[in-house]
Amino acid sequence: MISVIHINLTLQSQADHSVVVSMNNVELKTINMLANELQTYTIEYGIEYKTAQYKSLLFNWQGTECAKKFLHIESITLDEKSVNMDKFMCVPNKTDYINSMDAKALQHKQLNAGTKFGWYGQYKLNVLFGDRKDYELQQSDPRVLLGMLHL
């Protein structure tokens, strides 16, 4: 089967920066931006799969550290149906600011990242391809235990 994923995102930074969008380690799009540009991008890609399964969508956003920057993932649709984006997992780059944060506060922000990001780093979302009723997930799956997927 083939499903079409459609992603809308907007980004801007005071410094040169880039975002690489990949699915299960296969690069879908690389966007390179100059400092102070504001751009909205649409990425549309056909993804092939055999059985209902979760695939890892990754946004790797990198650049020279600066105070004012954002990456806003506005919408993700799969076969014209909205994808729930409330389970993004954030792994920010290690900076003095990140290192100075309280461990619990940082963990909360990592697990409840939202869709508008202000830290360079990696943002991951597991997306279900296929029908949920056809997906078999074990209760012991680490993604269930970590709260990244729900049964």
FIDRENSE-640661 format. One record per residue (C-alpha): residue number from 1; x, y, z. Coordinates in pm, whole numbers, plus 50000, padded with zeros to 5 digits. Example, Ala and Ser with C-alpha at 12.3 -4.5 7.8 and 13.67 -1.06 7.14 Angstrom:
// residues 2
{1,{51230,49550,50780}}
{2,{51367,49894,50714}}
END
This chain:
// residues 151
{1,{50000,50000,50000}}
{2,{50103,50359,49950}}
{3,{49998,50648,50171}}
{4,{50069,51015,50108}}
{5,{50202,51223,50395}}
{6,{50161,51599,50370}}
{7,{50358,51829,50606}}
{8,{50330,52209,50640}}
{9,{50600,52388,50836}}
{10,{50728,52743,50886}}
{11,{51072,52838,51011}}
{12,{51290,53139,51079}}
{13,{51616,53214,51262}}
{14,{51858,53500,51316}}
{15,{52131,53266,51187}}
{16,{52172,53032,50891}}
{17,{51997,52703,50967}}
{18,{51860,52385,50810}}
{19,{51604,52117,50876}}
{20,{51621,51760,50746}}
{21,{51289,51574,50742}}
{22,{51315,51195,50737}}
{23,{51094,50891,50784}}
{24,{51254,50577,50933}}
{25,{51600,50713,50843}}
{26,{51502,50785,50480}}
{27,{51546,51151,50396}}
{28,{51232,51314,50256}}
{29,{51349,51676,50231}}
{30,{51638,51905,50330}}
{31,{51566,52275,50371}}
{32,{51856,52520,50398}}
{33,{51770,52872,50513}}
{34,{51963,53198,50533}}
{35,{51949,53415,50844}}
{36,{51629,53617,50898}}
{37,{51432,53451,50615}}
{38,{51077,53347,50701}}
{39,{50950,53062,50484}}
{40,{50662,52819,50484}}
{41,{50719,52482,50319}}
{42,{50495,52200,50210}}
{43,{50640,51852,50189}}
{44,{50439,51579,50020}}
{45,{50571,51227,49995}}
{46,{50434,50882,49912}}
{47,{50527,50617,50169}}
{48,{50499,50247,50087}}
{49,{50417,49987,50352}}
{50,{50284,49629,50365}}
{51,{50103,49608,50698}}
{52,{49973,49863,50946}}
{53,{50277,50002,51127}}
{54,{50421,50302,51305}}
{55,{50694,50492,51125}}
{56,{50923,50747,51287}}
{57,{50897,51098,51141}}
{58,{51204,51304,51235}}
{59,{51272,51677,51201}}
{60,{51643,51744,51258}}
{61,{51678,52123,51293}}
{62,{52032,52259,51317}}
{63,{52201,52598,51299}}
{64,{52422,52848,51472}}
{65,{52285,52913,51820}}
{66,{52096,53243,51849}}
{67,{51822,53393,52065}}
{68,{51539,53428,51813}}
{69,{51441,53124,51611}}
{70,{51144,52896,51562}}
{71,{51027,52589,51375}}
{72,{50650,52553,51361}}
{73,{50506,52229,51229}}
{74,{50165,52358,51134}}
{75,{49998,52041,51013}}
{76,{50061,51682,50915}}
{77,{49807,51482,50720}}
{78,{49819,51123,50609}}
{79,{49589,51034,50320}}
{80,{49407,51366,50383}}
{81,{49339,51281,50751}}
{82,{49494,51492,51026}}
{83,{49773,51332,51226}}
{84,{49762,51392,51602}}
{85,{50077,51592,51682}}
{86,{50054,51599,52063}}
{87,{50319,51327,52107}}
{88,{50627,51496,51960}}
{89,{50943,51393,52143}}
{90,{51209,51666,52169}}
{91,{51583,51606,52194}}
{92,{51743,51953,52208}}
{93,{52107,52016,52129}}
{94,{52317,52049,52444}}
{95,{52371,52420,52507}}
{96,{52459,52612,52823}}
{97,{52090,52701,52857}}
{98,{51972,52340,52820}}
{99,{52242,52219,53060}}
{100,{52133,52479,53319}}
{101,{51768,52368,53317}}
{102,{51614,52171,53601}}
{103,{51606,51802,53498}}
{104,{51230,51766,53563}}
{105,{51145,52085,53371}}
{106,{51358,51971,53077}}
{107,{51200,51625,53075}}
{108,{50852,51781,53082}}
{109,{50937,52001,52781}}
{110,{51089,51707,52596}}
{111,{50781,51489,52644}}
{112,{50530,51773,52587}}
{113,{50704,51955,52306}}
{114,{50398,52093,52124}}
{115,{50434,52194,51757}}
{116,{50623,52526,51776}}
{117,{50986,52477,51870}}
{118,{51256,52722,51977}}
{119,{51553,52491,52037}}
{120,{51774,52342,51770}}
{121,{51766,51965,51792}}
{122,{51560,51666,51688}}
{123,{51182,51639,51698}}
{124,{51033,51293,51654}}
{125,{50675,51179,51602}}
{126,{50554,50821,51551}}
{127,{50290,50809,51276}}
{128,{50058,50513,51217}}
{129,{50036,50400,50856}}
{130,{49733,50183,50792}}
{131,{49422,50120,50998}}
{132,{49455,50112,51378}}
{133,{49237,49800,51399}}
{134,{49494,49618,51180}}
{135,{49789,49718,51398}}
{136,{49904,49472,51661}}
{137,{50102,49630,51942}}
{138,{50231,49441,52240}}
{139,{50169,49592,52583}}
{140,{50542,49540,52653}}
{141,{50650,49752,52353}}
{142,{50892,50018,52491}}
{143,{50705,50292,52300}}
{144,{50388,50204,52496}}
{145,{50575,50194,52826}}
{146,{50734,50535,52758}}
{147,{50397,50687,52666}}
{148,{50497,50753,52304}}
{149,{50219,50530,52166}}
{150,{49877,50451,52301}}
{151,{49684,50126,52273}}
END
